[in-house]
Amino acid sequence: MRTFKSITEKITASGPLWVKDNAANGTNRVSFFSQLQGKKIVDREGNSVGKLTDLSLRPGETLLEISRIVYTSNILGEKVILPMSSVSSINGDIRLDVARDEIPPGKLSDQDLLITETILDRQIVDIDGLKVVRVNDVLLGQVKRSLSLVAVDVGFKGILRRLGFSGLSKRLLDRLPNHIIPWSYIDPLDPNLRSLHLKISRKTIKDLHPADIADILEDLNNKDRLLILDSLGDETAAETMEEIEPEVQATMVKQMENDDVADILENMNPDDAADLLGMMPEKKASEVLDLMDEEEAEEVMELMRYSDRSAGSLMTTEYISVPSGCSVSNIFSLLRRSGQEVDMIYYIYVQNDQGLLLGVMSLRDLLLADPAQTACDVMKKEVLSVLPTATIEEVTNLLSKYDFLCVPVVDRDGKVLGIVTFDDALDDIIPEDLRKRMPWNYHKLRRVRGMA
């Protein structure tokens, strides 16, 4: 978790209080929220009136400032809300500058954000470490004249404090690493902070590989997933959705608007789009198809007609094909134009005017060919293919035996319908429990190989 390590290396923590020389903010007199929660509330006359349960936040100049305290009354057990202006000191007990009989009834406004509801236990995405962590405690500090939220604790020490084990031996606590993130490093996805969907360096999440983004989303709750997905843009969102586990995909699309689903499906590979549509209730799938581009919707519907565990159900209709008379130089021009839209560009299929498969060539064949030669001159005429009714096992055996990266799917007349890539076939035959035990970069490795 490189990001948190680099941040927390600059922070020292000893004992129950975190002390840091922060000249920029002038932060001092700091304490963790867990150390204040449950503290006795004492009125001006020294009478105990209750115990602190929560603190309310409001946006300040640079940080979130504590605006109100919330405590449970000793008498009726009800919640009492007081502005921070009524607090005279926080030193051991929390002392008020009003008497019990003078405590006014207070209430939270729409702008008030409670620590327990808004920040505590919320998830943070560590972009650098590609991990999701949880806020275990909140660090408060006196900044100028206001008590403010200055950092969050995502480490095991925060859990121990919450459980009341902060009194463990200093030797044991000192062995545990500090994972405290200054608030300035945190960028909320939700400006209202009603749910703290956080990540480090929000602008860089789009630069991650879609498989890495998918790994992050799978560890989040569904609301967080949809917020991050919405920030990616249609193309990156589509590539990310293709990498997400099917059960997570199904959960996500249930709560997505139909037009948002349609936008993503239009940017997905047709075979992946067909799989995702197949998970939806029939009514929702039909509504989404109606919102999609007509040509792309027809491609997806064609794939959905094939039975499960067949070559037809696995194939994608996105591949590179050229007419037999196309020159090598023109083929390279075509690859430059279409290569960004098609994942599998290693094989180029040669077809006649009726779409019948005549031959195949690889990128290696093209690189070694004379630019003036035609596809017919360079292609290999003996092409192994499968029917759309072929089983996944038959396709996999063919790919494995000849070390192919993909295999074309043709109808009984020899017309190309699509291709099945090795990674799609592999994904379908590997049991789900084994896939989960695969190396973390399995998706990335297979994608790189597929584009070699």
Secondary structure, 3 states (H helix, E strand, C coil): CHHHHHHHCCCCEECCEECCCECCCCEEEEEEHHHHCCCEEECCCCCEEEEEEEEEEEECCCCEEEEEEEEEECCCCCEEEEEHHHEEEECCCEEECCCHHHCCCCCCCCCCEEHHHHCCCCEEEECCCCEEEECCEEEEEEECCEEEEEEEECCHHHHHHHCCCCCCCHHHHHHCCCCEEEHHHEEECCCCCCCCCEEECHHHHHHCCHHHHHHHHHCCCHHHHHHHHHCCCHHHHHHHHHHCCHHHHHHHHHCCCHHHHHHHHHHCCHHHHHHHHHHCCHHHHHHHHHHCCHHHHHHHHHHHCCCCCEHHHHCECCCEEEECCCEHHHHHHHHHHHCCCCCCCCEEEEECCCCEEEEEEEHHHHHHCCCCCEHHHHCECCCCCECCCCEHHHHHHHHHHHCCCEEEEECCCCEEEEEEEHHHHHHHHCCHHHHCCCCCCHHHHHHHHHCC
